[in-house]
Amino acid sequence: MLAIFDTCSLLMLLRYYTPFDDKQVLLEFFKQKFDNKEAVLLDAVYEECRFVGHGMVLSNLSFLQRHIVVKTDDLIPFAPKKWDSLLDNQLCIPLKKKLMTDVEYIAAKESYMTTGDAKMLLYARNLQHDDNDLFDKDIVIVTDESRTANDGKPFKKLPVCCDVLGIKSMQLVDYLKINGVRVDWIITE
């Protein structure tokens, strides 16, 4: 399985899991996943990680800086017209779109396409449709983002977009469970 991590899940890992990881089981697990190329970090997500939480993701998960981050500058949709239609009709929030002028919506769409969320969706979708039989098609986006559109943005949240596009997504805790990672949550004083 190839796991594509978003900023939110990496931040959750640091805030809520690693403080209880005295034996550094989690850090070693993630280091191994990235070393084995079973986990990837896209350049757009890397950039988000530089600024979110005062850069705590990159400073605390230093192994991420040593890995070749997947470049997405030239990433184009597998089927550009279909992708544009999906954005306009299924990934956007209709009421938000309706409240915008055409110019505002086009600007919002262009801005969205530079985000880590959009890049992860495109990357996963392109891999799913890649004809290369050597690649394992089991792809998952690991995100702890809520499913509720609570940020006022014109596009749906990442887990909902994954559902629409048929991309598997899961929260960090589920990713750890299916990989057999057990963290000792016993706090000693």
C-alpha positions in Angstrom: 0.0 0.0 0.0 1.2 3.5 -0.8 0.2 6.1 1.8 0.1 9.7 0.9 0.1 11.9 4.0 -1.5 15.3 4.4 -0.3 18.0 6.7 -3.1 17.5 9.2 -2.3 13.8 9.8 1.4 14.6 10.4 0.5 17.4 12.8 -1.8 15.0 14.7 0.9 12.5 14.9 3.2 15.0 16.6 0.6 16.6 18.9 -1.4 13.6 20.1 0.7 10.4 19.5 4.4 11.0 19.8 4.2 12.6 23.3 3.3 9.1 24.6 5.7 7.2 22.4 8.6 6.9 24.9 10.2 4.0 22.9 9.9 6.0 19.6 8.0 3.1 18.0 6.0 5.6 15.9 8.9 7.6 14.7 10.8 4.5 13.7 7.7 3.1 12.0 7.2 6.3 9.9 10.9 6.6 9.1 10.8 3.0 7.8 7.7 3.6 5.7 9.2 6.7 4.1 12.6 4.9 3.6 10.8 2.0 1.9 8.8 4.4 -0.3 5.6 3.0 1.2 4.7 6.5 2.2 5.2 9.7 0.3 5.1 13.4 1.0 4.2 15.7 -1.9 6.0 19.0 -2.4 2.9 21.0 -1.8 2.3 19.2 1.5 5.9 19.7 2.4 5.5 23.4 1.9 2.4 23.5 4.0 4.3 21.6 6.7 6.9 24.4 6.7 4.3 26.9 8.0 1.7 25.0 9.9 2.3 24.7 13.6 5.4 26.9 13.3 7.1 24.2 11.2 6.9 21.6 13.9 6.3 18.7 11.5 9.6 19.2 9.7 11.6 20.0 12.7 10.3 17.0 14.7 10.2 14.5 11.8 13.6 15.4 10.4 13.7 12.2 8.3 11.1 13.9 6.0 13.7 16.4 5.0 16.1 13.7 3.8 13.6 12.1 1.5 13.0 13.0 -2.0 9.7 14.8 -1.9 7.4 14.0 -4.8 7.4 17.0 -7.2 4.0 18.0 -8.4 4.8 21.1 -10.5 4.1 19.3 -13.7 1.2 17.2 -12.4 -1.7 17.3 -14.7 -5.1 15.5 -14.4 -5.4 12.1 -15.9 -8.4 13.4 -17.9 -8.2 17.2 -17.8 -11.8 17.9 -19.0 -13.3 15.3 -16.7 -11.2 16.7 -13.8 -12.5 20.2 -14.5 -16.0 19.0 -14.6 -15.5 17.1 -11.3 -14.2 20.3 -9.6 -17.1 22.4 -10.9 -19.9 19.9 -10.2 -18.9 17.5 -7.4 -15.9 18.8 -5.5 -17.1 22.3 -5.0 -19.7 23.4 -2.5 -22.6 24.5 -4.6 -23.8 27.3 -2.3 -20.3 28.8 -2.0 -19.9 28.6 -5.8 -23.2 30.3 -6.3 -22.3 33.2 -4.1 -19.1 33.9 -6.1 -18.8 35.7 -9.4 -17.3 33.7 -12.3 -14.0 35.6 -11.9 -13.9 34.9 -8.1 -14.7 31.2 -8.7 -12.0 30.8 -11.3 -9.5 32.4 -9.0 -10.6 30.2 -6.1 -10.3 27.1 -8.4 -6.8 28.1 -9.5 -5.8 28.7 -5.9 -7.2 25.3 -4.8 -5.2 23.6 -7.5 -2.0 24.7 -5.8 -3.0 23.2 -2.4 -1.7 20.0 -0.9 -5.3 18.6 -1.0 -5.7 19.1 -4.7 -2.2 17.8 -5.4 -2.8 14.6 -3.3 -6.1 14.0 -5.1 -4.5 14.4 -8.5 -1.4 12.3 -7.6 -3.5 9.5 -6.3 -6.0 9.6 -9.2 -3.2 9.6 -11.7 -1.5 6.6 -10.0 -4.8 4.8 -10.0 -5.1 5.2 -13.8 -1.4 4.6 -14.6 -1.0 1.7 -16.9 2.3 0.7 -15.3 1.6 -2.8 -13.9 4.7 -2.7 -11.8 3.0 -0.2 -9.4 0.9 -1.4 -6.5 -2.5 0.2 -7.1 -3.5 0.1 -3.4 -3.3 3.8 -2.7 -4.5 5.6 0.4 -4.6 9.2 1.5 -4.0 9.5 5.2 -5.8 12.5 6.6 -7.3 13.5 9.9 -9.2 16.3 8.3 -12.9 16.5 9.3 -15.5 15.7 6.8 -17.5 18.8 7.7 -17.1 21.9 5.5 -16.4 24.2 8.4 -13.7 26.5 7.0 -15.7 28.6 4.5 -13.8 27.4 1.5 -15.5 26.7 -1.8 -14.3 23.1 -2.1 -15.3 20.1 0.0 -13.0 18.6 2.6 -10.3 16.1 1.6 -12.1 12.9 2.9 -15.3 13.8 1.0 -13.3 14.5 -2.2 -11.6 11.1 -1.8 -15.1 9.5 -1.6 -16.3 11.3 -4.7 -13.2 10.3 -6.7 -13.1 6.7 -5.4 -9.8 7.2 -3.6 -9.3 5.3 -0.4 -8.7 7.6 2.6 -8.3 6.9 6.3 -7.4 8.6 9.6 -4.0 8.1 11.1 -5.3 5.8 13.9 -6.7 3.5 11.3 -3.5 3.5 9.3 -1.6 2.6 12.4 -4.0 -0.2 13.2 -3.9 -1.9 9.8 -0.1 -1.7 9.9 -0.1 -3.4 13.3 1.5 -0.5 15.1 0.8 -0.6 18.8 1.6 2.3 21.0 1.9 1.8 24.7 -0.4 4.5 26.1 0.5 3.9 29.7 1.7 7.1 31.3 4.2 6.7 34.1 5.0 9.4 36.6 
